[in-house]
Amino acid sequence: MIRPTSIRSTSRRRLSGAVLCLLAACGGGAGDGGMPAGGSAAMDGPDFTIVPEYETHWTAGALDGEDWETFGSIADLVFSEAGDLFVLDEQAAHVVVFDRDGAYLRTISRQGEGPGELAQPESISLLADDRLAVFDRARSGIQFFTPEGEYLESAPFDPTRGAPRGVDAWLQDGSIITDREFVASGTAEAMSIRSGSVDGTGDEPGRPIARYRPDGTRELLYTAWEPPPPTGDEMEAGGGSFSFTMSPVRAFDPGLHFTALSDGRLAVVDSSGYRIKLIGEGGTVEEVLERPVSPTPVTNAVRDAERERRLAELDESGNSTTLSVAGRQDIRMPDDFARQMREAYRDGIERMTFAEVIPAIEALAVDGEDRLWVARTPAPGEEGPIDIVTADARYLGTIPPGGIRIPDAFGPDGLIAYADAHDLGYPIVRVLQMAPDTQLETEPRR
């Protein structure tokens, strides 16, 4: 059922999709904080605010109704060039397709282990050859369909040689870019799984990023900088056939954020500063995009607030007794072992250490015009601004806190989509329409 509705935002994850008609050139001088003539500025210039005009185009999702409109868990969204929206429901293990005005078109695949069926689908992409690619974590491979839903083929990964544990970005040939993988060894009765960060060559320290091609081959693309390991003692738990070791915890270490441009280059953030590295296919840093935005110092008040936030999240998570392992179904843990794990987490939070600064960049994404959306890290408990910059080092403006957020999918003609939640808690899809010929408002930044 398509209807207007009340929502609260729960947007997340990476982006995919086609053209977003968002950033138009506006007049005005650069001296008063407004957008300069030409619609862009040097990366080292001051902030200027952009306020895009938009309206809700359609929403989908219901508490009760047909299978296609009662979403279980929306894992990914992607637009076609025509504006059709493909919605991956991980729980239902199918893809629901709507046209650009929100009318239901079809459902692709279903739960199962047969050809063209899905078990634990996690991510989707529409490739350059118009195929729909679906990464299925449980089946450790990619399933390919036509946009109309016809099953074409599968591309399995061999877990004994390594397989992606998730998708951070897609390339147009169906390759998966990730910094997470798992490797299985042994037999089905006594299987050992190493699950975690991509394994590097051992020649240089850091955080490796790998490319998994549909033919099953794997290559390292780039090794990002890694901060020094946190200090302190490890925490252990054990019971029966289970054992658990937790490393010391440190807050505000710079995360690893990356996304793929249309030409195959990676945009990578791996430090505390406002620095975006553009990585060529050979793994070399071709350019570094920087703005004069400083990281926020970590004070005692920030430390206390972060501990309280993490402890509250732990309390709200409940008393889970299942353990998810890549490539396998949830495993039931003994109650005593689950309790020990929670105690270890709590102890780690209470004893955690902190970096000296909060990183300047919190998230990174790319739209269909290869514009980079750079979410700046806010002060604790606040919402941060979003910069729009280009790969050729042009700064297009800053969307202020309270404005439009980074979408989950970009579509043609100014369409953008979010996976959200209704006030009653059930998942919905919200599609906005940007004003097609809008001249973005600008206002001085105080």
C-alpha positions, -999 to +999 in steps of 0.1 A: +000+000+000+014+034-010+005+062+015+017+093+031+028+085+066+046+097+097+082+085+099+114+087+120+147+084+103+168+053+107+189+059+075+222+041+073+248+023+052+265+029+019+249+044-012+241+032-046+221+045-076+221+068-105+220+106-111+210+130-084+200+164-098+209+181-065+237+207-068+229+235-092+251+265-097+239+296-079+248+332-081+262+352-052+296+363-040+320+342-019+327+368+006+295+366+026+294+329+032+270+323+003+277+301-027+302+317-051+295+323-087+299+291-107+285+269-079+317+256-064+347+268-044+382+257-035+385+229-010+404+252+014+377+279+014+352+286+042+319+268+046+288+280+027+254+266+033+232+249+007+195+241+014+180+218-012+143+219-019+125+186-018+092+169-011+080+134-002+072+117-034+059+083-021+062+059+008+057+021+009+054-003+038+026-015+061+021-032+095-003-057+078-009-063+041+005-081+011+038-099+013+054-072-008+044-043+014+051-058+049+089-055+050+108-076+075+143-060+074+153-036+046+189-043+038+196-023+007+180+000-020+190+008-055+174+028-083+174+018-120+181+044-147+143+046-153+136+054-117+123+020-106+133+013-070+146-022-060+142-030-023+161-059-007+142-074+022+168-095+040+143-112+063+119-122+035+149-130+012+134-113-018+137-081-038+106-059-042+104-036-072+084-003-074+081+021-103+092+057-100+058+067-087+056+040-060+034+014-078+043-022-070+058-040-101+071-074-090+089-095-064+122-112-073+133-145-058+122-161-025+137-179+006+154-211-002+185-229-013+176-238-048+188-220-080+177-184-079+166-186-043+181-166-015+191-175+021+206-144+037+208-116+011+227-086+023+233-062-006+222-055-042+235-036-072+224-029-108+255-035-130+266-018-162+252-047-182+218-042-165+220-074-144+207-073-108+234-087-085+225-100-050+252-109-025+240-138-003+260-141+028+248-175+039+254-190+005+287-171+002+282-159-033+264-136-058+231-144-075+224-127-108+190-118-122+175-097-150+157-066-138+125-084-146+133-112-121+146-140-143+174-160-127+206-160-147+234-176-128+253-177-095+289-169-087+299-187-055+330-179-035+351-207-020+353-201+018+384-222+021+402-197-002+384-167+014+351-150+009+337-115+016+319-111+049+300-081+037+298-056+009+311-021+014+309-011-023+302-027-057+320-022-090+301-021-122+314-056-133+299-072-101+331-071-081+327-067-043+349-042-024+353-050+013+376-049+043+359-079+059+363-116+050+361-151+064+381-182+057+369-217+066+390-248+072+384-283+084+352-304+078+315-298+082+317-317+115+347-298+128+349-265+110+371-236+120+363-201+107+385-171+108+362-141+104+374-105+106+395-080+087+409-088+053+441-106+055+470-086+040+503-097+025+522-093+058+546-069+040+531-037+054+509-031+085+475-015+081+439-022+071+437-040+038+408-035+013+402-063-011+383-068-044+364-101-048+355-106-085+325-127-096+349-154-109+360-160-073+394-144-075+406-120-049+431-092-050+443-065-025+435-030-037+449-009-010+462-010+026+449+018+047+466+034+077+459+017+110+461+035+143+483+019+171+465-009+189+448+000+222+467-008+254+454-029+283+446-065+291+424-088+270+392-102+284+383-138+281+352-160+285+346-197+281+321-225+286+317-259+270+330-258+234+329-220+233+357-196+240+359-158+236+387-133+237+380-096+236+407-071+228+410-038+248+386-011+237+396+024+226+371+050+215+374+076+187+401+058+168+396+069+131+373+045+112+379+032+078+354+047+053+356+040+015+334+041-015+339+034-052+337+060-080+323+051-114+358+049-129+368+022-104+389+044-081+383+043-044+378+073-022+392+063+012+392+080+047+415+064+072+427+091+095+414+117+120+418+147+097+397+159+069+416+139+042+400+118+014+425+097-006+417+089-042+432+054-049+438+042-084+434+006-096+471+000-090+467+009-053+485+043-056+473+075-040+465+097-070+452+127-050+442+138-015+412+160-010+414+182+021+394+209+038+403+231+068+381+212+093+399+202+125+391+171+146+374+178+180+395+174+211+384+146+235+377+161+269+368+144+302+331+153+296+333+136+262+349+105+277+321+103+304+294+108+278+308+081+255+311+055+283+275+062+293+263+059+257+280+025+251+268+011+284+232+022+276+234+005+242+246-027+259+217-026+283+192-020+255+206-048+234+190-074+257+204-108+268+211-124+234+221-161+236+228-165+198+260-159+180+261-151+143+291-165+124+297-155+087+284-182+064+265-201+091+231-198+108+229-183+143+245-206+169+229-211+203+253-203+232+251-217+267+235-191+291+266-190+313+288-183+283+265-155+270+265-139+305+303-140+306+304-123+272+282-095+283+302-090+315+334-089+293+319-062+271+308-042+301+342-044+317+358-034+284+337-003+281+343+007+317+381+003+312+383+017+276+408+043+266+404+072+242+421+088+213+431+124+217+406+137+191+373+128+175+379+122+138+367+149+115+348+126+091+321+102+102+309+087+069+316+089+032+293+081+002+291+088-035+262+098-058+256+089-094+275+120-106+306+109-086+300+137-060+313+128-026+289+132+004+311+137+034+294+135+068+314+154+094+315+140+129+293+160+152+298+168+189+285+140+211+247+139+211+244+163+181+239+160+144+267+170+120+268+188+087+274+171+053+299+185+028+295+179-010+328+178-028+340+164-062+368+141-071+385+170-090+387+190-057+357+213-059+337+221-028+300+225-037+287+234-003+275+222+031+241+209+041+236+220+077+225+199+107+187+194+105+188+194+067+185+165+043+206+135+053+227+111+031+202+089+013+203+051+010+199+054-028+201+080-055+179+079-085+174+099-118+157+133-120+163+141-083+148+110-068+164+098-035+153+070-012+156+061+025+150+029+045+131+043+075+108+032+103+071+042+109+063+056+143+048+022+151+082+006+145+077-013+112+100-007+083+090+016+054+107+030+023+105+068+018+112+083-016+118+121-019+117+142-050+142+170-053+129+201-071+141+195-107+153+230-116+158+244-082+183+271-075+196+260-041+191+285-014+223+298+003+227+315+036+257+328+055+273+305+079+275+322+113 
